[in-house]
Amino acid sequence: MRWLNWLRGIDLPPWGRALPPIAVLHFECARCGSLVGGIAGKGPWKRLRTAEAARCRHAWRGCSQESFRELGRSRFGVE
C-alpha cells in the first residue's frame, strides 16, 4: 500500500521522490496540518503527522524553526 501511495504522490516528503539535500529545513502542510523538519538528508528528522496525513497530497510550505516549534507545541503537544 505504501508503494502504491508513493506512485500516486500521496504522503510524499517535501522534496518529492528525489533524495533530499543536506540542509536544515522545516515544513508545514497547508492541507492536513502535518509538520516535518530537521536536518534533511542526514538527520535527525521530526515528523508530526495528523490523522489525515496518510491520505494527503501534501502542499508543503517552508516555515521558520520558531514557527515549527510553536506549531508542534500547539497542535501536537510536543517540544
Residue pairs with C-beta under 8 A, 6 or more apart in sequence:
5 11
5 54
6 12
6 17
9 57
10 54
10 55
10 56
10 57
11 53
11 54
11 55
11 56
11 58
12 57
12 58
13 20
13 36
14 20
14 25
14 27
14 36
14 40
14 58
14 60
15 21
15 40
19 41
20 40
20 41
21 40
21 41
22 39
22 40
22 41
22 42
23 39
23 40
23 41
24 38
24 39
24 40
24 65
25 37
25 38
25 39
25 40
25 62
26 35
26 36
26 37
26 38
26 62
26 63
26 64
26 65
26 67
26 68
27 35
27 36
27 37
27 60
27 61
27 62
27 63
28 34
28 35
28 60
28 61
28 63
28 67
28 68
28 71
29 35
29 53
29 56
29 58
29 59
29 60
29 61
30 59
30 60
30 61
31 52
31 56
31 57
31 58
31 59
32 49
32 50
32 52
32 53
32 56
32 58
33 50
33 52
33 75
34 47
34 48
34 49
34 50
34 53
34 56
34 58
35 46
35 47
35 48
35 68
35 71
35 72
35 75
35 76
36 45
36 46
36 47
36 48
36 60
37 45
37 46
37 63
37 65
37 68
38 44
38 45
38 46
39 45
46 72
48 72
48 75
48 76
48 78
50 75
63 71
69 79
72 78
72 79
73 79
